Amino acid sequence: MSDTNKNYGILAEYETVDEILSAAAKVRDAGYSKWDCYTPMPVHGLDDAMGVKPTHLPWLTLCAGITGASLGVLMQWWMNAVDYPFLTSGKPQWSIPANIPIVFEMTILFSALTTFFAMWIMNNLPRWFSPLSHLERFARSTDDRFFIAIEASDPAFDVAGSEALLRDSGAHAVEMVAEPEGSATPPTWFRHGLMIGATALLIPLTVIAYARFNTTEQPRIHLVPDMDFQEKYKAQNASPLFEDGRAARSQVAGTFAMEDDHLVLEDPGYYTGKEGGEYLTELPMPVTRELLDRGRQRYVINCAPCHGYDGAGKGTVNERAQSLQTAGWIPPSNLHQEYIAIQPKGQLFESISVGIRNMPGYSSTVTTEDRWAIVAYLEALGGTQESGARKLWGAAPVVEEGAVDESPLVAKGRELYMTKTCVACHSLDGAQGVSTSFLGLAGSERKFTDGTTAIADAAYINESILDPNAKIIEGLTPGLMIVPPISDEEREALVAFILSLKQQ
Amino acid sequence: MANAEITSAELDNIIDPPALVQGKGDLATITETVSRVAEIKPPKAWYVGFALSLGILGMLGAAIVYLIITGVGVWGNNQPVAWGWPIVNFVFWVGIGHAGTLISAVLYLFRQGWRTGINRFSEAMTIFAVVCAGMFPAIHVGRIWVIYWVFPIPNQMNMWPQFRSPLLWDVFAVSTYFTVSLLFWYMGLVPDLATLRDRSKTKIRRFLYGIFALGWTGANRQWHRYERAYLLLAALATPLVLSVHSVVSFDFATSQLPGWHTTIFPPYFVAGAIFSGFAMVVTLAVPARAMFGLRDLITLRHLELMNKVIMATGMLVGYAYAMEFFMAWYSGNKYEGFTFVNRAFGPYAWAYWIMVSCNVISPQIFWFKKARRSIPIMFVVSIFVNIGMWFERFVITVTSLNRDFLPSSWNYFSPTFVDWATLIGSFGLFFTLFLLFCRYLPQVAIAEVKMQTPHAHSHSAH
């Protein structure tokens, strides 16, 4: 046996799991600290026999997971809501649900990478060299033998004592391991190769960095001309694909609209609610008890979620949106408003079929017959409403001629109020809809978001129609009011109409 | 005995199922059986298969070069079927890539010892399948030189990706899945690479295996952290594997297209992925265990258990097919209804019924134990399932698109020769990688299989 200082340690070989378990317990009890068992597979029970404490690795994984999740949230928030805000069909710029998948993937990615690399680092791997690897017998440690090695640097180590301990523990062979003479580093050509490779990896980065901060006068290089020069329609240009240069094609001659596998022209009133350009004023079928019952059932399924069971526009969807104060939410109409109640039946049918404002068309989910049934039911529903103007269903026109003394200009304004869709947001009964009611608007004091106030006179109303966003009344959202094209005379009539609603 | 018809041999089988390691089964034999494959010259069939795969891989390369310099017009994709074969192939491959992680992670958490025989193998399959899958979205963007736009990299346009798009979720899900699968697979390989290193006869083998074995010695303090890390990765990979195909299904489900816009898609896709992945494992394991003499480690019992999984997941996808029709009818939406009638009886009815026969009907034969344990039957069924699952993606993608809302745009999608070359070529890529793996790396997890033998457990403690 050589001098202890030149020894790496001592190695003992065992043949079975039972042998190494009992030997490990003995070495542990003898008070060694710098020693280990070498096995071809994990041996359960060996941690206890050796006294190995549980690793801290799971805590690292947890921290990495939290980091990944936080970074995922921060990255998406900063990139999509702050630095480059994405507007997608009116959805909020920052909404958690749509960002969950990527947060989840980032959490897993960070945890997994950390677990993987931390495990190797904690195990002091990768390592080029093991002092045991030159021993012929030790090669079987990854095959079918079990070993215990005690390092000479262990304070409890002494050549004779340690050897006796291992022999007594049932080792089949015990040998001293000399400090190996081989180099502890990889061969020179390998190290140089790695360095050259790592340097070469910087070349593309350098090229990118150069391109990033330099401009060139040279024309672009077209590597793939097919992709760069395509025959296609571009906005504000003639289409190169058609002789007449039009991109939006008109219908091919002989195209006929179809509905429910029937030609619409067989019975246009029934399928579209219009006959000869005019809305049907009555249902195209007799109103029966069955029709009303069917209409009620379809209404409850398809309409009530927004318009409410009573049709007053207070369905659960609306209530929810209101409670969330969703920006840009256009509330469903109160179906008992005058302008709806007086609509011809065909117009109601058309609105249900093709949709109106932000309400989608229901022709794909509700059959033609059922849509008429809903129209029939709406009339019955209106009849149940008690208060004033709400009993108007079926009693068009609302304003009987001569009932109110109206100048022709004001009467024209009232008509425009209906046809130019003012009615959708501005009520005539003082109720606050999407915007201010016209009842009593004239002559009242308006308070604006900029803190100023003004009396609503003719000039103010005129300006508000011309440029709705010039002054925004407190509590209202800018940009919501869209004025359809109207002439100066029409605007004059509207102003006169609104002024006529001045409260006495 | 209550039932005299049970023979004592069968009873033994119930109480104590056949060992997962057949043959002599001691530690040295296991090492020898697996390592030998990587050390001796492979059988002739390997060379034939490898040459063939390389040739097909070359065809893939040519198809991709042609695609890039010409544009995606060389494919059959056109309005209204803008999502054609590239997406079909992507979902097909990424689905296959689910079995590996499921076997290695989920079955590990459930302590299913039988996974050890097949996990290395199927993890490798997973990684190669995800490589094939990842290729399709990359090449189908047309301008592949700006593919980096899908990553949040600062660029000259000062723009960022749209994180609320399911297509971007896909980028994150698939790349995370590939990374984690690769780490998991490589971590499992390290102790076995050390075995190969220690058995090496030549300097060059010792050097190369040594580099990748990272200096592993099998010290118990290392094993301790290693096992804990393995458990953690399994726990992380399990929700990941479920999320990946769910996210892939979001590509379809979050659109508003009839036939795609359904909430059943995520679980339906995950079940389909497990189904196709297990079938692919059987397809590969059957010839491999014969070719490389691994019958004692990948036993009939392993294959039988996998056939049970195939049958169970096959019925899950069958249920999903039926439920889609039910929902189309129950929604009362006429477009939804039309799409499904068109799917089963329209111009692609042939594809739909191939899908149903392969996926729903063919695995039913596994109700019979004889069929579950018959090598020829399981091989044929697994091929059927692979075909059926490719057609499932074809049916979902193409039949939902080919008859859109405007009858004048209706069109019959046909693949071009470039489509064919890319699909077949992707198999070339897959098998090239897989055959290299079979030749140079341990196909079975040596250390893990050893843990399943009596030699790995203390006998005095019992």
HADDOCK unambig.tbl for C-alpha pairs under 7 A between the chains (distance, minus, plus):
assign (segid A and resid 17 and name CA) (segid B and resid 455 and name CA) 6.96 0.50 0.50
assign (segid A and resid 17 and name CA) (segid B and resid 456 and name CA) 6.26 0.50 0.50
assign (segid A and resid 17 and name CA) (segid B and resid 457 and name CA) 6.40 0.50 0.50
assign (segid A and resid 17 and name CA) (segid B and resid 458 and name CA) 5.79 0.50 0.50
assign (segid A and resid 18 and name CA) (segid B and resid 458 and name CA) 5.16 0.50 0.50
assign (segid A and resid 18 and name CA) (segid B and resid 459 and name CA) 6.72 0.50 0.50
assign (segid A and resid 18 and name CA) (segid B and resid 460 and name CA) 6.83 0.50 0.50
assign (segid A and resid 36 and name CA) (segid B and resid 219 and name CA) 6.01 0.50 0.50
assign (segid A and resid 36 and name CA) (segid B and resid 220 and name CA) 6.28 0.50 0.50
assign (segid A and resid 36 and name CA) (segid B and resid 221 and name CA) 6.90 0.50 0.50
assign (segid A and resid 37 and name CA) (segid B and resid 219 and name CA) 5.41 0.50 0.50
assign (segid A and resid 37 and name CA) (segid B and resid 220 and name CA) 5.23 0.50 0.50
assign (segid A and resid 38 and name CA) (segid B and resid 217 and name CA) 6.87 0.50 0.50
assign (segid A and resid 38 and name CA) (segid B and resid 218 and name CA) 5.03 0.50 0.50
assign (segid A and resid 38 and name CA) (segid B and resid 219 and name CA) 4.25 0.50 0.50
assign (segid A and resid 38 and name CA) (segid B and resid 220 and name CA) 5.83 0.50 0.50
assign (segid A and resid 39 and name CA) (segid B and resid 218 and name CA) 5.39 0.50 0.50
assign (segid A and resid 39 and name CA) (segid B and resid 219 and name CA) 6.52 0.50 0.50
assign (segid A and resid 39 and name CA) (segid B and resid 220 and name CA) 6.88 0.50 0.50
assign (segid A and resid 40 and name CA) (segid B and resid 218 and name CA) 6.15 0.50 0.50
assign (segid A and resid 40 and name CA) (segid B and resid 447 and name CA) 6.38 0.50 0.50
assign (segid A and resid 41 and name CA) (segid B and resid 447 and name CA) 4.84 0.50 0.50
assign (segid A and resid 41 and name CA) (segid B and resid 448 and name CA) 6.91 0.50 0.50
assign (segid A and resid 41 and name CA) (segid B and resid 450 and name CA) 6.69 0.50 0.50
assign (segid A and resid 41 and name CA) (segid B and resid 451 and name CA) 6.52 0.50 0.50
assign (segid A and resid 42 and name CA) (segid B and resid 223 and name CA) 5.81 0.50 0.50
assign (segid A and resid 43 and name CA) (segid B and resid 456 and name CA) 6.35 0.50 0.50
assign (segid A and resid 55 and name CA) (segid B and resid 225 and name CA) 6.26 0.50 0.50
assign (segid A and resid 76 and name CA) (segid B and resid 163 and name CA) 6.51 0.50 0.50
assign (segid A and resid 79 and name CA) (segid B and resid 160 and name CA) 6.03 0.50 0.50
assign (segid A and resid 80 and name CA) (segid B and resid 162 and name CA) 6.81 0.50 0.50
assign (segid A and resid 84 and name CA) (segid B and resid 159 and name CA) 6.41 0.50 0.50
assign (segid A and resid 84 and name CA) (segid B and resid 160 and name CA) 6.53 0.50 0.50
assign (segid A and resid 98 and name CA) (segid B and resid 164 and name CA) 5.24 0.50 0.50
assign (segid A and resid 99 and name CA) (segid B and resid 163 and name CA) 6.65 0.50 0.50
assign (segid A and resid 99 and name CA) (segid B and resid 164 and name CA) 6.10 0.50 0.50
assign (segid A and resid 101 and name CA) (segid B and resid 169 and name CA) 6.24 0.50 0.50
assign (segid A and resid 102 and name CA) (segid B and resid 169 and name CA) 5.85 0.50 0.50
assign (segid A and resid 102 and name CA) (segid B and resid 172 and name CA) 6.41 0.50 0.50
assign (segid A and resid 105 and name CA) (segid B and resid 172 and name CA) 6.41 0.50 0.50
assign (segid A and resid 105 and name CA) (segid B and resid 173 and name CA) 5.91 0.50 0.50
assign (segid A and resid 105 and name CA) (segid B and resid 176 and name CA) 6.48 0.50 0.50
assign (segid A and resid 108 and name CA) (segid B and resid 236 and name CA) 6.13 0.50 0.50
assign (segid A and resid 109 and name CA) (segid B and resid 176 and name CA) 5.72 0.50 0.50
assign (segid A and resid 109 and name CA) (segid B and resid 180 and name CA) 6.96 0.50 0.50
assign (segid A and resid 112 and name CA) (segid B and resid 180 and name CA) 6.36 0.50 0.50
assign (segid A and resid 112 and name CA) (segid B and resid 233 and name CA) 6.06 0.50 0.50
assign (segid A and resid 112 and name CA) (segid B and resid 236 and name CA) 6.93 0.50 0.50
assign (segid A and resid 115 and name CA) (segid B and resid 229 and name CA) 5.98 0.50 0.50
assign (segid A and resid 116 and name CA) (segid B and resid 183 and name CA) 6.92 0.50 0.50
assign (segid A and resid 116 and name CA) (segid B and resid 229 and name CA) 6.83 0.50 0.50
assign (segid A and resid 119 and name CA) (segid B and resid 225 and name CA) 6.23 0.50 0.50
assign (segid A and resid 119 and name CA) (segid B and resid 226 and name CA) 6.53 0.50 0.50
assign (segid A and resid 119 and name CA) (segid B and resid 229 and name CA) 6.47 0.50 0.50
assign (segid A and resid 123 and name CA) (segid B and resid 222 and name CA) 5.53 0.50 0.50
assign (segid A and resid 125 and name CA) (segid B and resid 214 and name CA) 6.25 0.50 0.50
assign (segid A and resid 125 and name CA) (segid B and resid 215 and name CA) 6.59 0.50 0.50
assign (segid A and resid 126 and name CA) (segid B and resid 214 and name CA) 4.35 0.50 0.50
assign (segid A and resid 126 and name CA) (segid B and resid 215 and name CA) 5.66 0.50 0.50
assign (segid A and resid 127 and name CA) (segid B and resid 214 and name CA) 6.00 0.50 0.50
assign (segid A and resid 127 and name CA) (segid B and resid 215 and name CA) 4.93 0.50 0.50
assign (segid A and resid 128 and name CA) (segid B and resid 215 and name CA) 5.81 0.50 0.50
assign (segid A and resid 129 and name CA) (segid B and resid 215 and name CA) 6.51 0.50 0.50
assign (segid A and resid 139 and name CA) (segid B and resid 198 and name CA) 5.24 0.50 0.50
assign (segid A and resid 142 and name CA) (segid B and resid 194 and name CA) 6.76 0.50 0.50
assign (segid A and resid 142 and name CA) (segid B and resid 195 and name CA) 4.96 0.50 0.50
assign (segid A and resid 142 and name CA) (segid B and resid 218 and name CA) 6.75 0.50 0.50
assign (segid A and resid 143 and name CA) (segid B and resid 27 and name CA) 6.78 0.50 0.50
assign (segid A and resid 143 and name CA) (segid B and resid 28 and name CA) 5.98 0.50 0.50
assign (segid A and resid 143 and name CA) (segid B and resid 31 and name CA) 6.06 0.50 0.50
assign (segid A and resid 143 and name CA) (segid B and resid 195 and name CA) 6.42 0.50 0.50
assign (segid A and resid 144 and name CA) (segid B and resid 27 and name CA) 5.18 0.50 0.50
assign (segid A and resid 144 and name CA) (segid B and resid 28 and name CA) 5.37 0.50 0.50
assign (segid A and resid 224 and name CA) (segid B and resid 69 and name CA) 5.39 0.50 0.50
assign (segid A and resid 224 and name CA) (segid B and resid 70 and name CA) 6.94 0.50 0.50
assign (segid A and resid 226 and name CA) (segid B and resid 70 and name CA) 5.97 0.50 0.50
assign (segid A and resid 226 and name CA) (segid B and resid 71 and name CA) 6.55 0.50 0.50
assign (segid A and resid 227 and name CA) (segid B and resid 71 and name CA) 6.08 0.50 0.50
assign (segid A and resid 364 and name CA) (segid B and resid 333 and name CA) 5.72 0.50 0.50
assign (segid A and resid 364 and name CA) (segid B and resid 334 and name CA) 5.62 0.50 0.50
assign (segid A and resid 364 and name CA) (segid B and resid 335 and name CA) 6.65 0.50 0.50
assign (segid A and resid 365 and name CA) (segid B and resid 332 and name CA) 5.84 0.50 0.50
assign (segid A and resid 365 and name CA) (segid B and resid 333 and name CA) 4.42 0.50 0.50
assign (segid A and resid 365 and name CA) (segid B and resid 334 and name CA) 6.33 0.50 0.50
